[in-house]
């Protein structure tokens, strides 16, 4: 354990957590996979029904200017888990890993006596060899329990992981991915695509029930609506947006199961529940999944063919997966990183409240720390700002953060910069700096580059990015 974590432990033991001394809230963070800003009814969807998530918005606060730390899965989850912007690692691709000595949300709450579980998609690595023990993984990041899928719903491993092991192996054998085989060797029970989120939700509910009598942190990351677009049979044909809409409606159902469990156990009033997404949805279907042999519990609604064009079909039916925003996953445009963000905390957050505060998912680290009355070490949550004042309405007119810097691609090239109504994309082309500047109040589709007309804005935002890079942090030191 690094020095800062030891110091934080001593601070907690000797000083206490005065702000929550009477009753520490449970934390539940639900992060959907590739759910776009426009995929929920409360954010404008007309072809999809999401009554359970809409109810969360009615019971809590809905944010309209929330952003993932990156426009793709793995770096986005790194940002949420660490409170640090992922572009600081200067990695390419979509396979990020946590540093062994870095504070995470799980290690933070662990210092305060919380039990924690990471259930669902992990996508932050399990070590180099992909064999027992699968480590370092969630347990080494501070979680007490883990059950999930290694990277994606469409990954090549086709197995669940529980703690340090693949689930469903043939006794005595190892999982080996073999070219040309639909399922890995050594795997007796491959995942069933249209049952994955049902299985994950059951594990999440089991964790809640087992830990209802003590403070707990549940990081629940279902796979919907990431490709494969494989909703369970009861949900097929239930939306007006094809299989994609059906899959989002299944996601909403599972969120409802989590809510119902909290209500049944009478712990909802002492639970801060966050619902969000890791990035925007991709408007296009992924070509890499077209020839995969699906392992399904039920064949119906021509799913083996229609999953290949689910997003194309949704668009043809009039559904805009990222709402009014341009483009989607893997791009620096708003559709790639502007995400739904809803928080419910009964008795603390005013029902049916809305916020236009600019926030980034890195802000969860400082938010949990403030609720727990913990001062973050200098080398933790470097890009995290607490949103507690917005949640409680104590300082609603003051910006919580003046600016946000979002990783825009998987090439360590594009960074999206948001400040007020301005949106700038800083990238390079042939070794030269390139700036795209948009006024989102007039141009949500990001069609008119105003950089040449507003050199002072370009200079201001470029200087802010240079400062953030040079200082290695954006959160001020205490």
Buried (B, 14 or more C-beta within 10 A) or exposed (E): EBEBBEEBBEBBEEEEBEEBEEEBBBBBBBBBBBBBBBBBBBBEBEBBBBEBBBBBBBBBBBBBBBBBBBBBBBBBBBBBBBBBBBBBBEBEEBBBBBBEEBBBBBBBBBBBEBBBBBBBBBBBBBBEEBBEBBBBBBBBBBBBBBBBBBBBBBBBBBBBBBBBBBBBBEEEEBBEBEEEEEBBEBBEBBBBBBBBBBBBBBBBBBBBEEBBEEBBBBBBBBBBBBBBBBBBBBBBBBBBBBBBBBBBBBBBBBBBBBBEBBEEBEBBEBBBBBBBBBBBBBBEBBEEBEEBEBBBEEEEBEBEEBBBBBBBBBBEBEBBBBBBBBBBBBBBBBBBBBBBBBBBBBEBBBEEBEBEBBBBBBBBBBBBBBBBBBEBBEBBBBBBBBBBBBBBEEEBEEBBBEBBBBBBBBEBBBBBBBBEEBBBBBBEEEEEEBBBBBBBEEBBBBEEBBBEEBEEBBEBBBEBBEEBEEEEBBBEEE
